[in-house]
């Protein structure tokens, strides 16, 4: 699948109502009423816009890719009326590590993929890379889930934030959304 450019546009209108914007680490983003997720390379505007692109799986082994593909359901499911956008910027010390060192922290120490697999298919996600685009965040992770999986999502996020990988996060914003 080719890379997909995605823009998360905060404005007065949009498919998702912004329920909260909270700083976890560092500066938050300005408040806004709605969020639209625009796929494609078109020009978009808003109170603020975060851009990212899907990419190849950079830290994932074949068996992990197969496990994720077997369990994860797609985005846009009608029952998934809750979402979270979590933009993250990691420290320069993270980026100074070699890719195999980052992989060791993410998987051998933090177990990022294994933890995420425990919450599939209830919590779907898509990772967008933004560092190479010159954006203020390195990663934009989009999660969707049905209301009955909200507590699972909270547990997932709490577990991920407690891992060694999160010591490298220097900015994180937690944006919660819902749609009718």
N, C-alpha and C positions, 0 to 999 in steps of 0.2 A: 504494500500500500504506500503510495507516495506521501511525502510530508503534507500535512494539512495546516494552513495558517488559520489561526483563530484569534479573534479580538473579543475581549470582555469589556463591554461598553456600559458604563454607569451613566444614567440619564433620568429624565422625568418619566420616560416610558420604556418598556421592555418586557420580555416574556416572564421574567422573574422579579418578584418583590424582594427588596433587600430588607431583611429582618434585623440584621445587626452587622456592624463592622467593628471588630475589636483588634487591638494590637496585642500580639502575644509577646513579641520581642521587637523593639524599635518603634519607629513612627507608624501610625495608622494611616489609612487612606481617608480622604474626605467623605462625609456622609452623602448618600444619594438615595433616591427613592426606588429605582428599578435597575435591572441589569439585563442586557441582551448579550447572547453568545452568538457571534457572527463568524461563520466558517467561510473561508475563502480569502483572497487577497484584496478584497475591495477596501476602499477608503472609508473609514468610519470616524465619527466624532462623538464626544460625550463629555460629561463633567470630568471623568477620567477614563482612560482606555488602557488596558493591559493587553499586550500582544505576545503570543507564543506560537510555537510550531510543534506539531507532533514529529517524532523522530524515530530512528531505529532504537531498539532496546539496547542501551549502552552497557548496562551492568548485569544483564540477565543471561543465565545459561539456558541451553536448549530445553532441559527438563523443566525449568521454571516457566519458560515461555509456553510450553505445552500445557502445564498445569493451569496457568492463568487463562489460556484460550479455552480450556475445557470447562472452567467454572464461571468466568465473567460473562454477564449478559451485557448487552449494549446500552448505550445512553439513550435517553428519550423515551424510556418505558412510561406508559400512561400512569402507572401507579407511583412512579418516582416523582412525587410532588415536592420533595425537599432536596436541597442542594447545598454544597459548600464550595467556595472558591478559596483556596489557601495559597497565596503567593509567598514564596520563600526566597531569601537571598542568603547564600552561604558566605563564609569568611574567605579571605584570601589564603589563609592556611589550608582550607579545604581544597582550593583550586591549585595550590602548590604541590599537592600529593599526586602521585602517578595514578592512572586509572585503576590499576590492580590494587593499590592501597585504598582508594575510595571504595572499590568493590568489597574489599575485606571488611571495612568498617560498616558498610551498608548491609552485607549479608552474613558474614561469619560472626560479627559482633552484634549488630542491630537486628538482623533477621527481618529486614523490611518487607521483602516479598512474602516470606512465610507468614508474617503477621497479617498482611493484606489478604492472603489466600483464605484465612480463617473467616473472613467477613463477606466472602463471595458466596452466592451471587447477590445477596441483599444490598451491598454497597458497591456500586459500579464507579470506576474512576478512569480518568484519562490525564496523562501527564503532558504538559506543554513546556518545551524548552524556550527560554527567553534571553539567556545570557548573551548568546551570539548575535541577538538582534539589538543589543544596546539598551535593553529595557531595564527598569529599576529593580527587577527581581530576576533570579536565575531560573526559577521553576514556577509554573502555575499549575496547581493540581485541582482538577474539577471532579467533584464527587456528586453522585445522584443516588437517592434512596427513597423508599416509601416511608411514611410516618412511623410505621411499626418497626422500622429498622433504625430509628433515630438513636436509641440507646446503644445499639451495636456500633453506630458511627462514632458516638462519643467515646466509647471504650477503645475503638481503633485509634482515634486521634490521640487519646491519652497515652496509650501504649507506645505509639510512634514517637511522641515527644519525650518519652522517658529513655530513649535509646542513646547509645554513644554518638550516633550520627548527628543528633540534634545539638550536641555541643558546638557544632560548626555553624549553626544558624545564627545570623546576626540581625535579620529582619524577617518577621513573619506576621502576616495579617490573616485573621480568620473572618471570612465573610459568609454569613448564613442567609439562605434564600428559601423562598417558597413560591409555588405557583398554584393557581386555582384549578 
